[in-house]
């Protein structure tokens, strides 16, 4: 079991990159005064930003597809719903 955990730890560690940023000394001092796990906070923030950007891209692609589709009237949609209900 120990070997498996060690193996997984090595895999996880080898699947990361290091990102170095420069911040003003005053900001670093302020960060030290707040008890937050800054690396985890930054990782979560980056993941959230990526998720939002991917959602924006997907929404734009859906809008492009939606514009190419023909408009449907309410009667057509109601008809489809009735047909589906009849088949149940």
TORNUDO-111700 format. One line per field, with one value per atom (N, C-alpha, C): residue number from 1; residue in three letters; atom name; y, z negated, x negated. Coordinates in pm, whole numbers, plus 50000, padded with zeros to 5 digits. Layout:
BEGIN
seq <- c(NUM | ...)
type <- c(ALA | ...)
atom <- c(CA | ...)
v <- c(Y | ...)
w <- c(Z | ...)
u <- c(X | ...)
***
This chain:
BEGIN
seq <- c(1 | 1 | 1 | 2 | 2 | 2 | 3 | 3 | 3 | 4 | 4 | 4 | 5 | 5 | 5 | 6 | 6 | 6 | 7 | 7 | 7 | 8 | 8 | 8 | 9 | 9 | 9 | 10 | 10 | 10 | 11 | 11 | 11 | 12 | 12 | 12 | 13 | 13 | 13 | 14 | 14 | 14 | 15 | 15 | 15 | 16 | 16 | 16 | 17 | 17 | 17 | 18 | 18 | 18 | 19 | 19 | 19 | 20 | 20 | 20 | 21 | 21 | 21 | 22 | 22 | 22 | 23 | 23 | 23 | 24 | 24 | 24 | 25 | 25 | 25 | 26 | 26 | 26 | 27 | 27 | 27 | 28 | 28 | 28 | 29 | 29 | 29 | 30 | 30 | 30 | 31 | 31 | 31 | 32 | 32 | 32 | 33 | 33 | 33 | 34 | 34 | 34 | 35 | 35 | 35 | 36 | 36 | 36 | 37 | 37 | 37 | 38 | 38 | 38 | 39 | 39 | 39 | 40 | 40 | 40 | 41 | 41 | 41 | 42 | 42 | 42 | 43 | 43 | 43 | 44 | 44 | 44 | 45 | 45 | 45 | 46 | 46 | 46 | 47 | 47 | 47 | 48 | 48 | 48 | 49 | 49 | 49 | 50 | 50 | 50 | 51 | 51 | 51 | 52 | 52 | 52 | 53 | 53 | 53 | 54 | 54 | 54 | 55 | 55 | 55 | 56 | 56 | 56 | 57 | 57 | 57 | 58 | 58 | 58 | 59 | 59 | 59 | 60 | 60 | 60 | 61 | 61 | 61 | 62 | 62 | 62 | 63 | 63 | 63 | 64 | 64 | 64 | 65 | 65 | 65 | 66 | 66 | 66 | 67 | 67 | 67 | 68 | 68 | 68 | 69 | 69 | 69 | 70 | 70 | 70 | 71 | 71 | 71 | 72 | 72 | 72 | 73 | 73 | 73 | 74 | 74 | 74 | 75 | 75 | 75 | 76 | 76 | 76 | 77 | 77 | 77 | 78 | 78 | 78 | 79 | 79 | 79 | 80 | 80 | 80 | 81 | 81 | 81 | 82 | 82 | 82 | 83 | 83 | 83 | 84 | 84 | 84 | 85 | 85 | 85 | 86 | 86 | 86 | 87 | 87 | 87 | 88 | 88 | 88)
type <- c(UNK | UNK | UNK | UNK | UNK | UNK | UNK | UNK | UNK | UNK | UNK | UNK | UNK | UNK | UNK | UNK | UNK | UNK | UNK | UNK | UNK | UNK | UNK | UNK | UNK | UNK | UNK | UNK | UNK | UNK | UNK | UNK | UNK | UNK | UNK | UNK | UNK | UNK | UNK | UNK | UNK | UNK | UNK | UNK | UNK | UNK | UNK | UNK | UNK | UNK | UNK | UNK | UNK | UNK | UNK | UNK | UNK | UNK | UNK | UNK | UNK | UNK | UNK | UNK | UNK | UNK | UNK | UNK | UNK | UNK | UNK | UNK | UNK | UNK | UNK | UNK | UNK | UNK | UNK | UNK | UNK | UNK | UNK | UNK | UNK | UNK | UNK | UNK | UNK | UNK | UNK | UNK | UNK | UNK | UNK | UNK | UNK | UNK | UNK | UNK | UNK | UNK | UNK | UNK | UNK | UNK | UNK | UNK | UNK | UNK | UNK | UNK | UNK | UNK | UNK | UNK | UNK | UNK | UNK | UNK | UNK | UNK | UNK | UNK | UNK | UNK | UNK | UNK | UNK | UNK | UNK | UNK | UNK | UNK | UNK | UNK | UNK | UNK | UNK | UNK | UNK | UNK | UNK | UNK | UNK | UNK | UNK | UNK | UNK | UNK | UNK | UNK | UNK | UNK | UNK | UNK | UNK | UNK | UNK | UNK | UNK | UNK | UNK | UNK | UNK | UNK | UNK | UNK | UNK | UNK | UNK | UNK | UNK | UNK | UNK | UNK | UNK | UNK | UNK | UNK | UNK | UNK | UNK | UNK | UNK | UNK | UNK | UNK | UNK | UNK | UNK | UNK | UNK | UNK | UNK | UNK | UNK | UNK | UNK | UNK | UNK | UNK | UNK | UNK | UNK | UNK | UNK | UNK | UNK | UNK | UNK | UNK | UNK | UNK | UNK | UNK | UNK | UNK | UNK | UNK | UNK | UNK | UNK | UNK | UNK | UNK | UNK | UNK | UNK | UNK | UNK | UNK | UNK | UNK | UNK | UNK | UNK | UNK | UNK | UNK | UNK | UNK | UNK | UNK | UNK | UNK | UNK | UNK | UNK | UNK | UNK | UNK | UNK | UNK | UNK | UNK | UNK | UNK | UNK | UNK | UNK | UNK | UNK | UNK)
atom <- c(N | CA | C | N | CA | C | N | CA | C | N | CA | C | N | CA | C | N | CA | C | N | CA | C | N | CA | C | N | CA | C | N | CA | C | N | CA | C | N | CA | C | N | CA | C | N | CA | C | N | CA | C | N | CA | C | N | CA | C | N | CA | C | N | CA | C | N | CA | C | N | CA | C | N | CA | C | N | CA | C | N | CA | C | N | CA | C | N | CA | C | N | CA | C | N | CA | C | N | CA | C | N | CA | C | N | CA | C | N | CA | C | N | CA | C | N | CA | C | N | CA | C | N | CA | C | N | CA | C | N | CA | C | N | CA | C | N | CA | C | N | CA | C | N | CA | C | N | CA | C | N | CA | C | N | CA | C | N | CA | C | N | CA | C | N | CA | C | N | CA | C | N | CA | C | N | CA | C | N | CA | C | N | CA | C | N | CA | C | N | CA | C | N | CA | C | N | CA | C | N | CA | C | N | CA | C | N | CA | C | N | CA | C | N | CA | C | N | CA | C | N | CA | C | N | CA | C | N | CA | C | N | CA | C | N | CA | C | N | CA | C | N | CA | C | N | CA | C | N | CA | C | N | CA | C | N | CA | C | N | CA | C | N | CA | C | N | CA | C | N | CA | C | N | CA | C | N | CA | C | N | CA | C | N | CA | C | N | CA | C | N | CA | C | N | CA | C | N | CA | C | N | CA | C | N | CA | C)
v <- c(49881 | 50000 | 50125 | 50125 | 50238 | 50267 | 50160 | 50177 | 50241 | 50201 | 50259 | 50408 | 50445 | 50586 | 50666 | 50611 | 50676 | 50693 | 50591 | 50596 | 50705 | 50712 | 50813 | 50954 | 50967 | 51095 | 51140 | 51048 | 51080 | 51120 | 51048 | 51081 | 51220 | 51247 | 51378 | 51491 | 51468 | 51572 | 51594 | 51491 | 51505 | 51566 | 51577 | 51631 | 51778 | 51847 | 51988 | 52069 | 52195 | 52290 | 52399 | 52472 | 52582 | 52712 | 52797 | 52929 | 53032 | 53117 | 53218 | 53354 | 53431 | 53567 | 53664 | 53787 | 53890 | 53980 | 54008 | 54097 | 54201 | 54316 | 54418 | 54367 | 54413 | 54370 | 54403 | 54518 | 54558 | 54459 | 54413 | 54315 | 54183 | 54140 | 54016 | 54027 | 54141 | 54161 | 54153 | 54213 | 54208 | 54065 | 53989 | 53850 | 53768 | 53793 | 53720 | 53747 | 53864 | 53898 | 53832 | 53770 | 53705 | 53554 | 53480 | 53334 | 53258 | 53264 | 53194 | 53107 | 52991 | 52906 | 52966 | 53058 | 53134 | 53047 | 52948 | 52865 | 52798 | 52745 | 52680 | 52783 | 52900 | 53006 | 53046 | 53060 | 53099 | 52988 | 52861 | 52749 | 52748 | 52767 | 52769 | 52886 | 53001 | 53119 | 53096 | 53034 | 53005 | 52906 | 52798 | 52701 | 52767 | 52854 | 52922 | 53013 | 53086 | 53173 | 53092 | 52980 | 52893 | 52840 | 52797 | 52746 | 52853 | 52975 | 53084 | 53114 | 53115 | 53142 | 53031 | 52906 | 52794 | 52804 | 52847 | 52864 | 52975 | 53084 | 53193 | 53144 | 53068 | 53015 | 52921 | 52834 | 52741 | 52817 | 52920 | 52999 | 53069 | 53120 | 53185 | 53085 | 52964 | 52861 | 52821 | 52810 | 52776 | 52886 | 53012 | 53122 | 53116 | 53082 | 53069 | 52958 | 52845 | 52732 | 52769 | 52833 | 52872 | 52966 | 53056 | 53151 | 53080 | 52967 | 52893 | 52807 | 52778 | 52694 | 52773 | 52707 | 52778 | 52809 | 52920 | 52957 | 52862 | 52824 | 52738 | 52819 | 52794 | 52863 | 52779 | 52840 | 52771 | 52651 | 52658 | 52546 | 52421 | 52436 | 52322 | 52256 | 52336 | 52283 | 52211 | 52271 | 52208 | 52075 | 52070 | 51946 | 51838 | 51873 | 51776 | 51723 | 51810 | 51768 | 51671 | 51702 | 51611 | 51474 | 51474 | 51348 | 51267 | 51332 | 51262 | 51203 | 51277 | 51229 | 51111 | 51108 | 50998 | 50868 | 50878 | 50760 | 50701 | 50768 | 50719 | 50613)
w <- c(50000 | 50000 | 50000 | 49919 | 49912 | 50048 | 50120 | 50252 | 50350 | 50341 | 50429 | 50401 | 50273 | 50238 | 50284 | 50266 | 50310 | 50462 | 50534 | 50680 | 50723 | 50659 | 50695 | 50665 | 50555 | 50520 | 50624 | 50670 | 50771 | 50902 | 50940 | 51063 | 51051 | 50941 | 50924 | 50924 | 50861 | 50855 | 50992 | 51071 | 51201 | 51304 | 51268 | 51362 | 51333 | 51266 | 51237 | 51293 | 51320 | 51362 | 51256 | 51260 | 51166 | 51241 | 51178 | 51233 | 51136 | 51184 | 51098 | 51139 | 51040 | 51067 | 50976 | 51018 | 50935 | 50883 | 50754 | 50692 | 50609 | 50589 | 50507 | 50364 | 50301 | 50164 | 50067 | 50088 | 50001 | 50010 | 50130 | 50150 | 50081 | 50095 | 50031 | 49879 | 49824 | 49680 | 49638 | 49716 | 49686 | 49695 | 49793 | 49807 | 49684 | 49632 | 49514 | 49392 | 49389 | 49273 | 49277 | 49390 | 49403 | 49406 | 49316 | 49308 | 49417 | 49537 | 49651 | 49715 | 49766 | 49842 | 49984 | 50002 | 50127 | 50251 | 50250 | 50370 | 50410 | 50311 | 50343 | 50391 | 50329 | 50370 | 50516 | 50550 | 50687 | 50785 | 50748 | 50836 | 50862 | 50754 | 50769 | 50858 | 50839 | 50918 | 51067 | 51094 | 51233 | 51294 | 51218 | 51269 | 51299 | 51209 | 51226 | 51349 | 51370 | 51486 | 51614 | 51616 | 51734 | 51761 | 51655 | 51670 | 51730 | 51680 | 51732 | 51878 | 51912 | 52052 | 52145 | 52099 | 52180 | 52198 | 52094 | 52104 | 52202 | 52201 | 52297 | 52440 | 52461 | 52594 | 52639 | 52549 | 52583 | 52613 | 52536 | 52560 | 52695 | 52731 | 52860 | 52974 | 52957 | 53059 | 53072 | 52957 | 52961 | 53030 | 53004 | 53072 | 53222 | 53264 | 53408 | 53470 | 53401 | 53451 | 53451 | 53345 | 53332 | 53446 | 53486 | 53594 | 53728 | 53746 | 53872 | 53879 | 53764 | 53761 | 53798 | 53862 | 53896 | 53770 | 53774 | 53660 | 53655 | 53536 | 53518 | 53450 | 53493 | 53425 | 53308 | 53220 | 53100 | 53134 | 53244 | 53284 | 53316 | 53381 | 53415 | 53289 | 53197 | 53071 | 52992 | 52984 | 52912 | 52977 | 53108 | 53181 | 53147 | 53141 | 53106 | 52964 | 52874 | 52735 | 52729 | 52802 | 52804 | 52860 | 52968 | 53028 | 52928 | 52857 | 52758 | 52647 | 52604 | 52496 | 52540 | 52666 | 52719 | 52723 | 52739 | 52750 | 52615 | 52507 | 52374 | 52326)
u <- c(49917 | 50000 | 49913 | 49808 | 49716 | 49655 | 49615 | 49555 | 49653 | 49779 | 49881 | 49898 | 49904 | 49918 | 49797 | 49679 | 49558 | 49559 | 49600 | 49609 | 49705 | 49824 | 49922 | 49871 | 49799 | 49741 | 49640 | 49557 | 49457 | 49525 | 49631 | 49703 | 49764 | 49831 | 49894 | 49792 | 49680 | 49578 | 49515 | 49504 | 49441 | 49537 | 49664 | 49762 | 49792 | 49703 | 49723 | 49608 | 49639 | 49537 | 49529 | 49421 | 49401 | 49428 | 49508 | 49538 | 49483 | 49396 | 49335 | 49389 | 49432 | 49479 | 49405 | 49396 | 49334 | 49446 | 49438 | 49536 | 49460 | 49520 | 49452 | 49431 | 49324 | 49292 | 49406 | 49469 | 49579 | 49695 | 49722 | 49829 | 49793 | 49669 | 49624 | 49638 | 49603 | 49616 | 49763 | 49851 | 49994 | 50046 | 49997 | 50039 | 49999 | 49881 | 49835 | 49921 | 49985 | 50067 | 50204 | 50239 | 50369 | 50348 | 50414 | 50393 | 50470 | 50416 | 50477 | 50370 | 50411 | 50321 | 50314 | 50220 | 50214 | 50194 | 50107 | 50093 | 50225 | 50297 | 50425 | 50527 | 50528 | 50619 | 50593 | 50466 | 50431 | 50466 | 50440 | 50477 | 50627 | 50708 | 50854 | 50898 | 50835 | 50870 | 50839 | 50726 | 50689 | 50788 | 50821 | 50919 | 51052 | 51098 | 51227 | 51224 | 51116 | 51103 | 51106 | 51035 | 51034 | 51174 | 51245 | 51381 | 51472 | 51463 | 51547 | 51517 | 51388 | 51350 | 51398 | 51389 | 51438 | 51590 | 51660 | 51805 | 51839 | 51763 | 51785 | 51766 | 51659 | 51631 | 51742 | 51788 | 51896 | 52024 | 52054 | 52175 | 52169 | 52052 | 52036 | 52055 | 52002 | 52019 | 52165 | 52235 | 52378 | 52458 | 52423 | 52492 | 52472 | 52351 | 52322 | 52407 | 52414 | 52494 | 52642 | 52688 | 52829 | 52870 | 52783 | 52814 | 52833 | 52766 | 52778 | 52903 | 52964 | 53083 | 53207 | 53304 | 53428 | 53508 | 53582 | 53667 | 53787 | 53828 | 53945 | 54054 | 54177 | 54286 | 54335 | 54412 | 54460 | 54547 | 54621 | 54707 | 54628 | 54515 | 54431 | 54377 | 54331 | 54277 | 54385 | 54506 | 54617 | 54653 | 54648 | 54678 | 54577 | 54450 | 54347 | 54368 | 54405 | 54428 | 54545 | 54654 | 54769 | 54731 | 54654 | 54609 | 54527 | 54437 | 54355 | 54442 | 54539 | 54627 | 54710 | 54750 | 54829 | 54748 | 54620 | 54533 | 54496 | 54530 | 54494 | 54590)
***
